[in-house]
Amino acid sequence: MAEPPRTDRPGPGTATRPPRPTSRDVAHAAGVSQATVSLVLGDKWRGRVSERTAGLVRNTARELGYRPNLAARNLRLGRTRTALLVVPALTHEFFARVYTGAASVAAEHSFGVVLYPSPEGVGPAKDPFASARAALDGVIASSIASEALAAIRGTDLPLVMLDSDPAGSGAAAHVNLDIADAMRQVTDHLLGLGHRRITHLASAVTSWTFTVRAETLAEAVRGVPGALVRTVPSALEVHAAREAAERALGGPGPRPTALICDSDVLAAGAVKAVRKLGLRVPDDVSVTGFDDLALATAVEPELTTVRLPAEQVGEHGMSALLAILDGREPENTVLPVSLVIRGSTAPPPAA
């Protein structure tokens, strides 16, 4: 018995599904060629297509509901359209915001971001690439994630470093915060209030960013009559910071009138130490932080701190990686920072 002819007509009660829009449909609706659509949606239009035309193509594709076949494109390009973001700990608000910035730019270019946070909070496990190397197009890494850097530099993946020594080798691009200016702003603020006995509650993590803070602080007080800085290291957590601040405030010699902390987390511990010793912030001791996390306005008094644009760090890091993958010259970026003066700083108590 002969097989009946096939038909594409839907049966009774079957909804008709509209055909999936194609790049040809986008080209026709936008009044451009398919090649132009391919350049724009493949993010290779700069220098070849006007910004106006690129916007028109993207809007048309969005209106039609067109989605490129990423699997086919990636197979053709030999790419996975995936970047690895290496950070010390996603539980730290700063790095969560870095991820948010990187992911937002990645999404605009149909890229994904895979996170590699440290299971212990500082210094990731030894080699994040053993099974993932073939599934990545590039890496964006924080310098604080120091233990992973050797493994990163041992691959042929393009690397963008965040908050790292700009003179360092191995990275195709650097995205930095103006950390030296940040510490100068903090120090100038305290010196201007009249503080001369200062303790630096410093991160015990070995990293370029913390080294710059210590060096800049020492330089800023050099030559200021009567100014003295003592450094007390601490792990990056509140309890350790409280203990370190207690040692600094209760040690021999004149008590410091200001505590400059390498992070808002350390500053929160310092505030607790001041209160535990029966002192007051800022009447007896001024305290400053770094980062301007949500924590900075949760403590009382609210922290004078340095606002670091964490999301912009992630955005610029991802943009630099995309430029490298597109064969363009990436930008080495230094992002400005700002001092936010709140209630935790005041002139020192009268001698």
N, C-alpha and C positions, 0 to 999 in steps of 0.2 A: 504494500500500500504506500503510495507516494506521500512524502511529508508535506503538510500544508505550507504555503508560502508564509514567511515571517512578516510581521508588521510592527511598526513602531507606534501604532496608535494605542493610546492608553485604553484599558478595559473600562467597563462601566464602573463608576464610582472611584476611579483612579484619578488623583489630581495630576494635572499637567505641570511638570517642573520646567521652568524657563531655562533655556540653554545658558551655560556658564559663559560670561563675557570673555572675549579673547583680546590679545594685544591689538589685533586688527580692528576690533570694535572701538577700542580706545583711540587708536590712530584716526579712524574715520570720524569719530565724534569730536576729536580735538582739532581735526584738520591738519594733521601732521603725518609724517611717514612712520612705518613700524620701527624703522631704525632709530628714529628720535624717541619713540616710546621706550625702546630697549635701553637707550643711553640714559634716559631720565630715571626710569625705575630701577636700573642697575647702578645708579649713582655714579655714572661716568660722563655726565653732561657738561661739567664745568669746562669752559674754554671751547666747547663745541656747540652748545645750545644756549640761547639767552635765558636769563633768570625768569623772564616773563613766560616764555614757552615752557620751561620746566615746571613752573607753578600751574600752568594750564593743564599740562599732562597729568600731574599728580591729582589735581582737583577732578579732572574727568574720570580718571581711574577710580577715585573714591566714590564719585557719584554713580558710576556703573557697577560698583562692587567688584571691580577686577582685582584678582590676586594672582601675582605671577607664580609659576610653578617653580618654587624655590629648590625642590629636590633636583629637578632637571637642570636648572641653572648651576647649582652647586657642583653637580657631577661634571658639567661641561667646564666649569672654571677650576675644578680640583680644589674647591673650598668647602668648608663646613659652615661658614659665616658664624663662627663662635669664637669669643674671646674669653680668656681666663683672667679673672681679677683676683690677685693674691693680696690678702690683707691679714693683719694680725688676729682680728676678732670682729665678727659682725655684731657681736653683742655691744660693742662700743659704738655709741651714737654717731661719732664722727665718721667711722668707716661705713656704717649703714647709709649715711648720706652720700658718701663717695660712690657707693654702689648705685644709689638712686640716680645720681647724675650720669654715671656711665651707662646704665640701662636705658635711660630716656633717650640718649643720643643713639645708642645701638638699635633701639626699636624703630627709630626713624629711618634706619638703613637696613631693616630686616635682618639684623644681627641679634644673636643671643649672648648673654653674659653668664658664664659659669663661675661661681664663687669658690675660692679655696681659702677658707678661714682656718686659723690655727685651732686645734682642739684644746690647747692649753691657754690660749689668749695672747701669748707673745711668742713669736718664732714658730712658723708652721712645721709640720712633719717634713722629713728630709727630702722626699722627692714626689711632688704632686704630678709628675709627668709619666710615671711608669706605664700607666694604661691609657692616659688621656692625650698623649703627644699627637697621635695621628688624627685626633678629633678637634684640633684647635687651629685657628688661623693666626693667633698672636696672644701676647700676654701684657697685662697692665699690672704693675706690682708696686706696693708700698715698700719703701726702704726699711721700715720697721720689721717687715717680715724677712729678716736677714737670713735665716737658715735656708730659705728656699731659693735665694738668689744664685747660688752656685749651680743648682740644678737648672734654673731658668737659662743662665748664660751658657749652659752646656748643650742647648738645643739650637736649631736653626730658625726658631720662631722669632719674629720681630718683637722687641721688648720696649715698652714705654714705662719709665720709672716715675713714680710719684714721690714728692717730698724727699728728694735724694741729692747727693752731691753732683752738681752739674758738670764737674770735671771728671766724674767717674766714667769708665769705659764700659762697653757692652750694651748700652741702651741706644736705640735709634732716636729716642726723643725723651725729654724731661719735662715734667709739669711740677713746678714748685710754688710754694707759698713764700711770700717775702718775710721769712722767719726772723731775719736780722732786724728788719724794720719793726717787726712786732715787739721784739724784746726791747729795742730802743724806746719805743713808745711807752711801754710799761715802766721802764727805768726812769725815763725823763719825767713821767707823771709822779712817781714816788719822790724823786729828788726834788721836784718842784714843790711838793708838799712839805719838804723839809726833812725827809727821812735820810739818815746816814748809816744806821745799823740795820743791814739787810741780810736776811737769810734766803738762799736759793734752795727751795725744796725741789730737788732735781730728779728727773726720772732715772732709774737705775738701768734702763734699757740702753744699750750701746747703739746709737743711730746718729746719722748726719744731722738730723733736725734738732736733736737734743744737744749735740756738740755745739752747733751754731748758737743756740740759746745761751749756753754757759759762756762761750767766748765773747758774745756780744755784750752780755751783762758785765763781765769783767772789764771790757773796754769802755763801756759807758760810764762806769764809776771811777775809772782811772783818772787821776788828776783832780777829782772833786775833793776839796779839803775835808778831812774827817770821815769820808765815806769808806765803809768796810763791808765786804761781802763774804759770807761764810756759806759753803755749800754742804747740804745734807742730802744724800741720796735716798730714794724710796722706790719701792715697787709701785706700779701703777694701779693701786687700789686703795680704797678709803681707809681701811684699818691700818695698813702699813704707813700711810701718810700721817694718820693721827699719831702713831707712835713716834715717827721721825720728827714731827713738829713738836711733840712734847719734849723730846731730847733737845731740840734746838732752843726751845723757850725756857727750859728748866736747867740748862747747862751752866757751867761756871762763867763768870764775867757778866758784863752788861747785857740785858735782854734785848734781842732785836726788836725793832719797832715795826718792821714790815717783813712779810713772807711772800716771796715771788715764787709761784708754783708753776711747774711745767704743764699742768693740765687742770681742768676744772675738777676732775676727780681728786687730784692731790689737794686742791684748794678746799674741797669739802672736808677732807680729813683734817686739814689745818684748822679750819673753823671749829671743828669738834674739839681739837686739842686746846685751843685758846679757851673755850668755855670750860673744859674739864679742869683747867688750872685756875679757874675763878677770874679769868680776864675777859675783856670785852672786845669785840670787833665792831668798829674800827678804833674805838676810844683808846685802847691800850696797844693793839696790834692791828695793822692793816694787812689785808690778804688779797692777792691777785691770782687770777687763773689764766687759762689758755684754752681756747676752742669755742667758747660761748655755746655750750650744750644747754639742753633744757634744764639741767642741774643747776646752771648758773643763776637762774631766777627761782629755783625751788628752795635754796638755802636762805637763811635769814641772818644778817642782811644779804641782799642780793650781791652777787660777785662783780667786782670790776674785773674785766677779762678781755682777751683779744678775740675778736670775731674772725674765724677762719672760714672762708667760703668752700665748705666741703663738697657740696654738689657740683660747684664749678670745677673742682679738681677732677672729679669723675668725668664730667662733660668734656673737658679739654683732653684728658687722657684718652678717652674713646675716640675723639675727633683726630688726635694725632695718630692713633693706630689705624684708623680708616684711611687717613692720608697715605700712610706707608703702604698699605695693601693696594691702594689705588695708584701707586707709582708716583705720588706727589711728595714734595719735600715737607716733612712735618714741622710744626712750629714748636720751639722750646719756649715754654710759657712760665712767667713769674706773676702770680696773682697777688694783688694788693690785699692788705689786711687792715683792720681798724680796731682801735681801742674803744671799748664800751665802759664808760665810767659809771659805777653804781655805788651802793652804800657801803661796800666793804673797805673803802680807803678813805683816809682823812689825815690831817696833819698829825705828827707824832705827839704823844703826851709831853707836857712841859717837864723839863728835867728837874 
